[in-house]
Amino acid sequence: MLSRTRSWLLAHRPQAWLNQRARDAEQIVPQERMTRMYVSLKRRLSDKIEDVLDEACVTGDLQTAEELLAVLELMHVRPPRLIGRERRSAGDRLIRFRAEVETLRERRAVRRRGLDASHASQARG
């Protein structure tokens, strides 16, 4: 008798426990809260543009970096569309990206000056 009871418990108990747990999970988190969580975790378009701009700066693609920076600045100028309780400000990130693009410009200018100087010395020599 004990082995029959034990086999029944092993066969049916885990399934009942999982079903009860699934029903509890559905009742614990209301749909309204799930919607708020999804909105807060969803990435903004500007986040994606910032990722690509960051990649352009890392790889040294000045033209792409300048164009993406211009897009971000236009997005920053127009009135914000707040999703849920969003409170992030893009001002500090824009300042950082402007500095990175300016650094890329300076590196390119230095590189060009170095190339121009080497070409001039080769032309003379």
Secondary structure, DSSP 8 states (H G I E B T S, - for coil): -HHHHHHHHHHHHHHHHHHHHHHHHHHHS-HHHHHHHHHHHS--HHHHHHHHHHHHHHHT-HHHHHHHHHHHHHHHHS-----TT----SHHHHHHHHHHHHHHHHHHHHHHHHHHHHHHHHHH-
